[in-house]
Amino acid sequence: MPGLRRLAATAALLVLCPMAALAADARAQLKSFVADIKSATGSFTQSTTGPQGRTQRPQSGTFAFQRPGKFKWAVSQPYEQLVVSDGQQLYQYDPDLAQVTSRKVDQAIGTSPAAILFGSGNLEQAFQVAPLPARDGLEWLRAKPRNADAGFAQVDIGMKDNLPVRVELLDAFGQTTRVELSNIQANPALPASEFRFTPPAGVDVVKM
């Protein structure tokens, strides 16, 4: 979406044992989310900070998903952008560029954070999962892709009440993207049209 030094063996045990318990709970919460939440809607805010500490203008919008592999990520501010997956194809629409990019879902999200949040596969098959200390009232884990070509180094996921509420991703260029998820409605009935996309007339369609 990123220790502690052991000064003595006793101190290490005192610190590391609670951390292990928290990490197990964070992993259990994520597994419960994947197993029990088949669909959801909500809102998001997203900001990206470069390796030199410069933060880009934040984005905000809404999202929806339905397992396996269907999701919509609609940016409304500061400019519109839409990413939609119907479970087979993923479409990225940029109204300002009048362009739609289309690619196979498996190629687009195979080992991406979207696969963690919106997929239904075994997390450990595609990612190395490690514990992180609790912070900001959330319980955390870190997932690193096993595929070196995934395009990102790691993603930290903050869980609360069996829901992911913060995602922090470190990409291959040293940029950190932080996503806050809110107003999550679990397991709503969503129509098929929610994840259907038809390119508007007159836009360029690029197939990857």
Secondary structure, DSSP 8 states (H G I E B T S, - for coil): ------SSHHHHHHHHHHHHHHHHHHHHHHHHHHHH--EEEEEEEEEEE-TTS-B---EEEEEEEETTTEEEEEEEESS-EEEEEESSEEEEEETTTTEEEEEEHHHHHTTSHHHHHH--S-HHHHEEEEEEEEETTEEEEEEEESSTTSSEEEEEEEEETTEEEEEEEEETTS-EEEEEEEEEEES----GGGG-----TT-EEEE-
